[in-house]
Amino acid sequence: MDSWIVGQVSFWYTVNKVKPAQIVDYCINMFLDLTIPGRGAGENHWLMRGVRNVQQTAERTNREMDIRSQLRQWDHDFPEIHHELLVRWICGAVVSLGVTAIYQGLKPQYRQSSNRKY
């Protein structure tokens, strides 16, 4: 019973304190870093490095705008399941599971006597 209370308190505290905009921004940046290719061959000249840098920046900006427009469309289509609410719930669930596991690990386990009669 006490671990349930610890899990609930940690869940709701996290849901109220988390900043979903920062988490969404971080996830978008991480996704863009993984999907947009880095430097390639033929960048041994300063002009080519500059051109490639402009191409990468433009591609990154376009993909970020696409992702954000899809998030806005999701919020418009499903207003009761706003993407920021989902982020809050997922963060709360992860923290709640972690805190409950730590609490269960630190809670003393009482042994019953071994002279039971069966």
C-alpha positions in Angstrom: 0.0 0.0 0.0 2.8 2.4 0.9 4.6 1.8 -2.4 1.4 2.6 -4.3 1.2 6.0 -2.5 4.9 6.7 -3.2 4.2 5.9 -6.9 1.1 8.1 -7.1 2.8 11.1 -5.3 5.9 10.9 -7.6 3.7 10.6 -10.7 1.5 13.6 -10.0 4.5 15.7 -8.7 6.3 15.0 -12.0 3.2 15.6 -14.1 2.9 19.1 -12.5 6.6 20.0 -12.6 7.7 18.7 -16.0 8.1 21.2 -18.9 6.9 19.4 -22.0 8.0 22.1 -24.4 11.6 21.6 -23.5 11.3 17.8 -23.7 9.6 18.0 -27.1 12.3 20.4 -28.4 15.1 18.1 -27.2 13.4 15.1 -28.8 13.0 16.9 -32.1 16.6 18.1 -32.1 17.8 14.6 -31.3 15.7 13.1 -34.1 17.0 15.7 -36.5 20.6 15.0 -35.5 20.0 11.3 -36.2 18.2 11.7 -39.6 20.0 14.5 -41.3 23.3 13.3 -42.7 26.5 15.0 -41.6 29.5 16.1 -43.7 30.2 14.1 -46.8 32.9 13.7 -49.3 34.1 16.7 -51.4 34.2 19.2 -48.5 37.9 19.9 -48.8 37.3 23.4 -50.2 36.0 26.2 -48.0 33.2 27.1 -50.5 31.9 23.5 -50.6 31.9 23.4 -46.8 29.8 26.6 -46.8 27.4 25.4 -49.4 26.9 22.0 -47.5 26.4 23.9 -44.3 23.6 26.0 -45.9 22.0 22.8 -47.3 22.1 21.1 -43.9 20.6 24.1 -42.2 17.8 24.4 -44.8 17.0 20.7 -44.6 17.0 20.8 -40.8 14.7 23.8 -40.7 12.3 22.2 -43.2 12.1 18.9 -41.3 11.6 20.7 -38.0 8.8 22.7 -39.5 7.2 19.5 -40.8 7.4 17.8 -37.4 5.9 20.8 -35.6 3.1 21.2 -38.1 2.3 17.5 -37.6 2.2 18.0 -33.9 -0.2 21.0 -34.4 -2.3 18.8 -36.6 -2.4 16.1 -33.9 -3.5 18.6 -31.3 -6.2 19.9 -33.7 -7.4 16.3 -34.5 -7.2 15.0 -30.9 -7.7 17.9 -28.5 -8.4 15.6 -25.6 -5.0 13.9 -26.1 -2.7 16.9 -26.5 0.9 16.0 -27.3 2.1 17.9 -24.2 -0.3 15.9 -22.0 1.1 12.7 -23.4 4.7 13.9 -22.6 3.6 14.7 -19.1 2.0 11.3 -18.6 5.0 9.4 -20.0 7.4 11.3 -17.8 5.2 10.8 -14.8 5.0 7.1 -15.5 8.7 6.7 -16.0 9.5 8.6 -12.8 6.8 6.7 -10.9 8.2 3.3 -11.9 11.8 4.4 -11.0 10.8 5.8 -7.6 8.7 2.8 -6.8 11.5 0.4 -7.7 14.0 2.4 -5.6 11.6 2.5 -2.7 11.0 -1.3 -2.9 14.7 -1.9 -3.0 15.4 0.3 0.0 12.4 -0.9 2.1 13.5 -3.4 4.7 12.2 -6.9 4.0 11.0 -8.6 7.2 11.6 -12.4 7.4 9.1 -14.5 9.1 10.4 -17.1 11.5 11.5 -20.4 9.9 9.8 -22.6 12.5 6.4 -22.6 10.9 4.2 -25.6 11.2 2.7 -26.8 7.9 
